[in-house]
Amino acid sequence: MEQEHKPEKKEYASIVRILQTDIPGNKKLLVGLTYIKGVSWTVSNAVCKILKIDPAVRVSELSEEQIAKITEFLKNPKLPEFLMNRRNDFESGESSHLITNDLDIKKEFDIRRLKKIRSYRGLRHALGHPTRGQRTKANFRSKGKRKAVGVKSKKSR
């Protein structure tokens, strides 16, 4: 009987860091870029096509200059407007694409502004209720921190 030959597993760099995000080295570039907050599948695919990098290449196989190119492109993306995650910004009126911490900060400021002007969505955020029209009879109750209901311990009596 012949021995079956199993394909050898290649060793990849364990972690590649792009824009303060750790990306596993064994992931393909198309998947790996989605680990960055604010980069979706479509944006990841667009980055690969615009920079002419094969999306099937492993993240650990990228050269330093390719990583620098990707980083520079994601900081100032030249994407079509429909792919941007911040169209017609409230303050500036311009479209932009935010990633990582910038996205978190802008989102927090938007929610704060909604609460300040006392809009319906702002009130829903303040109360911890769903903001997009979901039913609230039973299912929103687990949103956020769990609240114990109706049980008192012996110590507090």
N, C-alpha and C positions, 0 to 999 in steps of 0.2 A: 504494500500500500504506500502510496505517495503521501508525503506530509503536505497538508494544505498550507499555502502561504498566506498569512494574514498581512494586510497592508500595515506598515509601520506608522504609528502616530507621530506627526511632526511636533516638535517643541516650538512654542510661540512665546514671545515676550509676554510676561504675565499681565502687565497693565500698561496702557499707553494713556498719557494725560493730554487732553485737548480741552482748552478753555475751562480750567479748574474742575474737570470732570474725569473720573477714572473710567476708562473703557477697557474691557477685557480684550487681550491681544488676540484671542482665538476667534473673535467675531468678525464677520465680513463687514466691510466699510459701510455698506448701506444700513446694516443693523446697528453697527457701533455708533454711528452719528446720532441715532435716535436716543442714545443714553443721555445726550446733552439736553437740558431742559430748554424747550422752545424750538427744538428741531424735530419735525414730524417726518414720516416716511416720504412724503412728497417733497419736502424741503431737502431731505437727505439725498434723494434721487436727483433733484435739480442741481445740488452742489456737485455731485459726481459728474453729471453731464456737462455743466458749465466749465468745470476745471479739467475735464477730459481725463478723469481717473476711473479705472475699472471698479464698479461697485462690488464685484465679487472678490476683490483682493482682501486678504486678512489685514486687520488694523496693524498688527505687529510687523507686517512686511512693508509698511509705508516708510519712505525715506524722511529724513528730517525736513527737507525742503518741501515735500508734499504736505507734511503736517503743518508747517508754517503757512503754506498756501491756503489750506483749509481753515486754519485759525484766522488768518487775515480776511478771508472771504466771509466767514461767519460774523466777524465784527462789523464789517460794512458790506452786507450782501447786496448784489445787484440782481435781485429777483423780480419777476413780474409782480405787479401789485396784488394780484389775487392770491399769491402764496404768502404774503406778509401777514404776520399775526397782529399787527396794530395798524389798521387802516383808518385814515381820517382821524388822527389823534384829537382828543377833546381840546387840548390847549393850543397845539400848533397847527392842526388841520392837515398835517403831512402823514404819509404812510411810512411805517418803519417796521423792521423785524427785530424784536428784542429776544435776548437769550439769557439764561442763567439768572444771576441776581437782579439784573435790570428788569426782567420780566416780573419777578416776585415783587419788587418795589413798586413798579407801575400799577400792578394789580391791586396791591394794598392801598395805594393812593386813590385809585378809582373807587374802591369799596368805601373808603373813608369819605370821599366826596359825596357818594350816594347817601351815606348816613347823615352827613351834614345838611344836605338840602332836603332831607326827610322825604325822599321819593319812596314809592312803593317798594322797589327793590332794596333800597337802603334800609327801610324798616324791617323787611324780611331778613336781611343779613343781621341786623341788630338783634332780632329775636331768635336767630339760629334756625329759621324755618327755610324750606326750599324756596328758591327764588324764581323758578322757571315753570310754575304752574302745575307741579305734581300734586297729587292728592295727599292730604295730611291726616286722614282719619286714623291710619295705623302706621304708615311706613316711614315717616320722617323722624320718628322719635329716637332713633339710634344715631342721628347726625351729631357729630361733635363728641363731647365728653358724655359718658354714661351717667345718668342720674338715678340714684336709688329712689324707689317710690313706695311709700306705704309700709315700710318695715322699720321698727324701732328696736334698738338693742336694749338689754336689761340695764346696762350702765347709764343710759341717758334718761331713764324713767324717773 
